[in-house]
Amino acid sequence: MKRFIQSTDRNQITLFPEQLEDYVAEDNPVRVVDVFVEQLDLDKLGFKGVTPLKTGRPAYHPAILLKLYIYGYLNRIQSSRRLERESQRNLELIWLLERLTPDFKTIANFRKDNGTAIRKVCSQFVALCRKLNLLTEATVAIDGSKFKAVNNRDNNFTTNKIKRRREQIEASIERYLSALETADRQEQADFTEAKIQRLQEKIAMLKQQMTRLESIETELEKTPDKQISLTDPDARSMATSGRGTGIVGYNVQTAVDTENHIIVAHEVTNVGHDRSQLANMAEQAKTAMGASDLNVVADRGYFSGEEIRKCHEAGITAFVPKCLTSGAKAAGRFDKADFIYHAESNEYRCPAGQRLIWRYSTVDHEMTVNRYWSSSCKECELKAKCTTGDQRRITRWEHEEILEAMQTRLDKVPDSMRIRRQTVEHPFGTLKAWMGSTHFLTKTLDRISTEMSLHVLAYNLKRVMNLMETTTLMEAMVA
């Protein structure tokens, strides 16, 4: 094999370095994992097994298993069985674990039994980022994304899905019964008997499915949200952005720093919408960043008057565009925005110049609102462009001024939604690429939260290592 790069004979004796330390370069990212875990107070964070038992078989120190998991998620190795194999052949892991090779069951049990402590480790790294002055810009973008659970769509049931499935089974049974009648009229006996047996087996199988649906429907009535998942009981069916599409999984919320794109707060929920998540995520981000004031940018899915009011009272400035749901504007009539409110006199001015005065207050959907209308609507020349009723009535929430102030801020910062998109959507794409097509590997909300925390920790670690040299980062960790 002339004129090719020559390989080394497998029988050639090679003098490898005598120390494992010589195999890992000084700036290798695996050293960052080692230093980071060594600086943690695992007992204070709540890890089990930090203090060994006096009797029984010796256990692995939690630091060893934590290093293994952080390295695995940094390198897209989430399975406990794959981590077991890598610990036996991966030179970096052999160095990191100091030649220890825990089995897959020990690895899996560590993640299962230390979920709360692992989530605190993720918060510890955010605190380290704050110490490194990487979170000085007090602005975050908040968004949510749907992640698939291990629960298949066929093992998730709602009332409508059971109804549709029952109709399909009944139609199939009727079709097979009709085929049985046709088979009875066949002249070839051998062919007829085989076909009849096959059809009868199909009918029996469908009847079993019908019985199973009835038992699932009984359990479904006991659930508060009228939805049940057989594989992962906490997973829920959620609509996605595509029309008529959806997944069975979880809604992951993140708050991302707009300066360095570090995930400062995250939470896993099984609620399919974002309307009730704004204040919760904003307050978590404010605490994580240690900021006295915080700006929060989110999309229309987070628009909720009550959530924005909570942010306002917590000293958080929200930037959330209003949902465009006006039926009047869609029909070509005047929108509420065409009516000007005058706070001094507590009344509205309509496009025709008439006064819409305050009439009464009421409680609607647990919110106190005021009603306004004019007595001149019937004689107005613009009535056809305004309303189809007797009067055009305007409803105003008691804290409407908070929403108006937010809209004024949005008008002054027209590129806020572009900043939101390029800040918070990229981390979701990166995380889903790391996870692969299956997304989550564990079950139930508590374990999913632990798994997501490991992904977020790995993302933040890699992000910070891209922002600064690994040697500099290790020195900062030790300091």
C-alpha positions in Angstrom: 0.0 0.0 0.0 2.4 2.6 -1.3 1.7 6.4 -1.2 -0.9 6.1 1.6 -0.5 7.2 5.2 0.9 4.1 6.9 -0.8 2.7 10.0 0.9 1.1 13.0 1.2 -2.7 13.3 -1.2 -4.0 16.0 1.5 -6.2 17.4 3.9 -3.3 17.8 4.8 -2.7 21.5 4.0 0.9 22.4 5.1 2.7 25.6 2.0 4.6 26.7 2.3 7.4 29.3 2.4 6.0 32.8 -0.2 8.5 34.2 -3.8 9.1 33.2 -3.2 12.8 33.7 -1.0 12.8 30.5 -3.9 11.7 28.3 -6.1 14.8 29.1 -4.9 18.3 27.9 -4.9 21.2 30.3 -7.7 23.0 28.4 -9.9 19.9 27.9 -13.6 20.6 28.8 -13.7 17.5 30.9 -11.5 19.3 33.4 -14.2 22.0 33.8 -16.7 19.3 34.8 -14.2 17.9 37.4 -13.4 21.3 38.9 -17.1 22.4 39.0 -18.3 19.3 40.8 -15.3 19.4 43.3 -16.3 22.9 44.3 -19.9 21.9 45.2 -21.1 21.2 48.7 -23.0 18.0 47.8 -24.2 17.4 51.3 -25.7 20.9 51.6 -27.3 20.5 48.1 -29.1 17.4 49.4 -27.3 14.5 47.6 -27.8 11.1 49.2 -24.8 9.0 50.2 -22.3 11.8 50.8 -21.7 10.3 54.3 -21.0 6.6 53.8 -22.8 4.0 55.9 -20.7 2.1 58.5 -22.0 -1.3 57.3 -22.7 -2.9 54.0 -21.0 -2.8 50.6 -19.2 0.5 49.9 -21.0 2.8 47.5 -19.8 5.3 44.9 -19.4 8.8 46.0 -22.2 11.1 44.6 -19.5 13.3 43.0 -18.4 10.5 40.8 -21.9 9.8 39.4 -22.7 13.6 39.1 -19.5 14.1 37.0 -20.5 11.1 34.9 -24.0 12.6 34.2 -22.7 16.1 33.4 -20.1 14.7 31.0 -22.7 12.5 29.4 -25.2 15.3 28.8 -22.4 17.5 27.5 -21.7 14.9 24.9 -25.2 13.8 24.1 -25.0 10.6 26.1 -28.2 10.4 28.2 -28.8 6.7 28.5 -27.6 5.0 31.7 -26.6 1.9 29.7 -24.6 4.0 27.2 -22.9 5.8 30.1 -21.9 2.5 31.6 -20.2 1.5 28.3 -18.5 4.8 27.8 -17.1 4.7 31.3 -15.3 1.5 30.3 -13.8 2.7 27.0 -13.9 6.5 26.9 -10.5 7.8 27.9 -11.8 11.1 29.1 -14.3 9.4 31.3 -11.7 6.9 32.6 -9.7 10.0 33.7 -12.7 11.8 35.1 -14.0 8.8 37.1 -10.5 7.7 38.0 -11.0 4.2 36.5 -14.3 3.6 38.3 -16.9 1.8 36.2 -20.4 1.9 37.8 -23.1 -0.3 36.3 -26.2 1.1 34.5 -28.5 0.4 37.4 -26.4 2.4 39.8 -26.2 5.3 37.3 -30.0 5.3 36.7 -30.8 5.1 40.4 -28.6 8.1 41.1 -30.6 10.3 38.8 -33.9 8.9 40.1 -33.0 9.4 43.8 -31.3 12.8 43.6 -33.7 14.8 41.4 -34.0 17.8 43.7 -30.3 18.0 44.4 -29.5 17.8 40.7 -31.9 20.7 40.0 -30.1 22.7 42.6 -26.8 22.1 40.9 -28.2 23.7 37.8 -29.1 26.8 39.9 -25.6 26.8 41.4 -24.1 27.2 37.9 -26.4 30.1 37.2 -25.1 31.7 40.4 -21.6 31.1 39.2 -22.4 32.9 35.9 -23.7 35.8 38.0 -20.4 35.8 39.9 -18.5 35.9 36.6 -20.6 39.0 35.5 -22.2 37.2 32.7 -25.7 38.2 33.7 -25.3 42.0 34.0 -27.9 42.8 31.3 -31.2 42.7 33.3 -33.3 41.6 30.4 -34.6 38.1 29.7 -36.7 36.5 26.9 -39.3 33.9 28.0 -40.7 31.2 25.8 -42.1 27.6 26.0 -41.7 24.6 23.7 -43.3 21.2 23.5 -41.1 18.2 24.2 -42.1 14.6 23.5 -42.6 12.1 26.3 -42.0 8.4 26.0 -45.8 8.0 25.9 -47.1 7.1 22.4 -50.0 9.0 21.0 -52.0 5.8 20.8 -51.6 5.4 24.6 -53.1 8.8 25.4 -56.8 9.1 25.6 -59.4 11.9 25.8 -63.1 11.8 25.7 -63.2 12.7 22.0 -60.4 10.3 21.1 -62.3 7.4 22.8 -65.5 8.4 21.0 -63.7 8.4 17.6 -61.9 5.1 18.3 -65.2 3.5 19.4 -66.8 4.6 16.1 -63.9 3.1 14.1 -64.1 -0.2 16.0 -67.8 -0.4 15.4 -67.4 0.3 11.7 -64.7 -2.4 11.5 -66.8 -5.0 13.2 -69.7 -4.2 10.9 -67.4 -4.6 7.9 -66.1 -7.9 9.1 -69.5 -9.3 9.9 -70.6 -8.4 6.4 -67.5 -10.2 5.1 -68.5 -13.3 7.1 -71.8 -13.4 5.4 -70.1 -13.2 2.1 -67.7 -16.0 3.1 -70.6 -18.2 4.1 -71.8 -18.1 0.5 -68.4 -19.3 -1.0 -68.5 -22.7 -2.6 -64.8 -23.7 -1.8 -65.0 -25.2 1.7 -61.3 -25.1 2.6 -60.9 -21.4 1.6 -64.2 -20.5 3.3 -63.2 -22.1 6.7 -59.8 -20.4 6.8 -61.3 -17.0 5.9 -64.1 -17.4 8.4 -61.6 -18.2 11.2 -59.4 -15.2 10.3 -62.4 -12.9 10.3 -63.7 -14.3 13.6 -60.3 -13.7 15.2 -60.3 -10.1 14.0 -63.8 -9.5 15.4 -62.8 -11.0 18.8 -59.8 -8.7 18.9 -61.9 -5.7 18.2 -64.3 -6.7 21.0 -61.4 -6.9 23.4 -60.4 -3.4 22.3 -63.9 -2.2 22.9 -63.9 -3.6 26.5 -60.5 -2.0 27.1 -61.8 1.4 25.9 -64.7 1.1 28.4 -62.4 0.5 31.3 -60.2 3.4 30.2 -63.3 5.7 29.9 -64.2 4.8 33.5 -60.7 5.8 34.7 -60.9 8.9 32.5 -64.0 10.2 34.3 -62.0 10.3 37.5 -59.3 12.6 36.2 -59.6 16.4 36.6 -58.6 17.4 33.1 -60.4 14.4 31.4 -57.2 13.1 29.9 -55.2 10.0 30.7 -51.8 8.6 29.5 -51.0 5.0 30.1 -47.2 4.9 29.8 -46.4 8.2 31.4 -49.3 9.3 33.7 -48.1 13.0 33.8 -47.7 13.4 30.0 -50.5 15.4 28.2 -51.6 15.8 24.6 -50.6 19.3 23.4 -51.2 21.2 20.2 -48.2 22.4 18.3 -47.7 25.2 15.8 -48.7 23.0 12.8 -52.4 23.0 11.9 -54.0 19.8 13.2 -50.8 18.5 14.7 -49.8 17.7 18.3 -47.6 15.6 20.6 -48.0 13.9 23.9 -45.4 15.4 26.1 -44.5 18.4 28.3 -44.3 22.1 28.0 -40.8 23.3 28.9 -40.5 27.0 29.9 -37.2 28.9 29.8 -36.0 32.4 30.6 -32.9 33.3 28.6 -30.5 36.2 29.2 -30.5 38.4 26.1 -26.8 39.4 26.5 -25.0 36.0 26.6 -28.0 33.7 25.9 -27.6 31.7 29.2 -30.7 29.9 30.5 -31.2 31.5 33.9 -34.5 29.8 34.8 -36.5 26.8 33.5 -39.5 24.8 34.5 -41.3 21.7 33.1 -45.1 21.8 33.1 -47.8 19.6 31.6 -50.0 22.6 30.8 -50.4 22.9 27.0 -50.5 26.8 26.9 -48.3 29.6 28.1 -50.9 32.1 29.4 -50.3 31.4 33.1 -46.5 31.1 33.0 -45.3 34.7 32.6 -45.1 35.9 36.2 -43.8 32.6 37.5 -40.9 32.5 35.1 -40.2 36.2 35.4 -39.9 36.0 39.2 -37.6 32.9 38.9 -35.4 34.7 36.5 -35.3 37.8 38.7 -34.2 35.7 41.7 -31.6 33.8 39.7 -30.1 36.9 38.3 -30.2 38.8 41.6 -31.6 41.8 39.9 -33.7 44.5 41.6 -35.4 45.4 38.3 -35.9 43.1 35.3 -37.2 43.5 31.8 -39.1 40.5 30.4 -39.9 39.9 26.7 -42.4 37.3 25.6 -44.7 36.5 22.6 -48.5 36.9 22.3 -49.1 33.5 23.9 -48.1 34.9 27.3 -50.6 37.9 27.1 -52.7 37.8 30.3 -53.8 40.9 32.1 -53.5 39.2 35.5 -50.0 37.9 34.8 -48.8 41.3 33.6 -50.2 42.9 36.7 -48.3 40.4 38.9 -45.1 41.3 37.0 -45.8 45.0 37.6 -46.2 44.5 41.3 -43.0 42.4 41.5 -40.9 45.2 39.9 -40.7 43.4 36.6 -41.2 45.4 33.3 -43.0 43.2 30.8 -43.0 43.5 27.0 -45.8 41.3 25.6 -47.8 42.1 22.5 -51.6 42.0 22.7 -53.5 39.2 21.1 -55.4 40.3 18.0 -58.8 38.7 18.7 -61.2 41.6 18.0 -64.3 40.3 16.2 -65.4 43.8 15.4 -62.2 44.6 13.5 -62.3 41.3 11.7 -65.8 42.2 10.5 -64.6 45.6 9.3 -66.0 47.6 12.2 -64.2 49.9 14.7 -61.9 48.3 17.1 -61.6 49.1 20.8 -58.3 50.9 20.0 -60.4 53.5 18.0 -62.0 54.6 21.2 -59.9 57.1 23.3 -60.0 56.8 27.0 -59.8 60.0 29.2 -58.6 59.2 32.7 -59.6 62.6 34.1 -63.3 62.2 33.4 -63.3 58.4 33.3 -64.9 58.1 29.9 -64.2 57.1 26.3 -64.5 59.2 23.2 -65.8 57.4 20.1 -64.7 58.0 16.5 -67.9 60.1 16.0 -66.9 62.4 18.9 -69.5 61.1 21.3 -68.9 60.4 25.0 -69.1 56.9 26.4 -69.7 57.4 30.1 -69.2 55.0 32.9 -72.3 52.9 33.7 -71.5 50.2 36.2 -68.8 47.8 37.5 -69.0 44.0 37.5 -66.9 40.9 38.0 -66.1 38.9 34.8 -63.9 35.8 35.0 -62.7 36.9 38.5 -61.7 40.3 37.2 -63.3 43.6 38.1 -64.3 45.5 34.9 -66.2 48.7 34.1 -68.8 49.2 31.3 -69.1 52.3 29.2 -71.6 53.3 26.5 -73.3 56.3 25.0 -77.0 57.1 24.6 -76.4 58.6 21.2 -75.6 55.4 19.3 -79.1 55.0 17.7 -78.9 58.4 15.9 -75.2 58.1 15.0 -74.3 58.1 11.3 -71.3 55.7 11.9 -73.4 53.1 13.8 -73.1 50.6 10.9 -69.3 50.8 11.2 -69.4 50.6 15.0 -71.9 48.0 16.3 -74.7 45.7 15.3 -76.5 46.2 18.7 -78.3 49.2 20.2 -75.2 50.7 21.7 -71.5 50.1 21.4 -70.3 49.0 24.8 -66.7 49.3 25.9 -65.3 47.1 28.7 -62.3 48.3 30.7 -60.4 46.3 33.3 -59.7 48.0 36.6 -55.9 47.7 35.9 -56.1 48.6 32.2 -53.6 51.4 32.6 -50.8 48.8 33.2 -51.6 47.2 29.8 -51.7 50.6 28.1 -48.3 51.6 29.6 -46.9 48.3 28.3 -48.2 48.9 24.8 -46.6 52.4 24.9 -43.3 50.7 25.8 -43.7 48.2 22.9 -44.3 51.1 20.5 -41.0 52.7 21.5 -39.0 49.4 21.1 -40.3 47.9 17.8 -37.5 45.3 17.5 -38.2 43.7 20.9 -39.9 40.7 19.3 -37.0 40.2 17.0 -34.6 40.2 20.0 -36.9 37.7 21.8 -36.9 35.3 18.8 -33.2 35.3 18.3 -32.6 34.9 22.0 -34.9 32.2 23.3 -35.7 30.0 20.3 -32.1 29.0 19.5 -31.6 27.2 22.9 -34.7 25.1 22.3 -33.4 24.1 18.9 -30.0 23.2 20.3 -31.5 21.1 23.2 -33.8 19.2 20.9 -30.9 18.4 18.5 -29.0 17.1 21.5 -31.9 15.0 22.7 -32.6 13.4 19.4 -36.0 12.3 18.0 -37.1 10.7 21.3 -36.6 13.9 23.5 -37.2 12.7 27.1 -36.1 9.2 28.3 -37.7 9.2 31.8 -41.3 9.2 33.0 -43.4 11.4 35.4 -43.1 15.2 35.9 -40.5 15.0 38.7 -38.0 12.8 36.8 -38.6 14.8 33.6 -37.7 18.0 35.5 -34.4 16.3 36.7 -33.6 15.3 33.1 -34.3 18.8 31.8 -32.1 20.3 34.5 -29.2 18.2 33.3 -29.8 19.3 29.7 -30.0 23.0 30.8 -26.8 22.6 32.9 -25.0 21.0 30.0 -26.2 23.8 27.6 -25.1 26.6 30.0 -21.7 24.9 30.6 -21.0 24.7 26.9 -22.3 28.2 26.4 -19.9 29.6 29.1 -17.0 27.6 27.7 -17.6 29.2 24.3 -17.6 32.7 26.0 -14.4 32.3 27.9 -11.3 30.0 27.9 -11.6 26.8 29.9 -8.5 27.5 32.0 -9.9 31.0 32.9 -13.3 29.4 33.8 -11.6 26.8 36.1 -9.6 29.5 37.9 -12.9 31.4 38.5 -14.5 28.3 39.9 -11.7 27.7 42.4 -11.5 31.4 43.4 
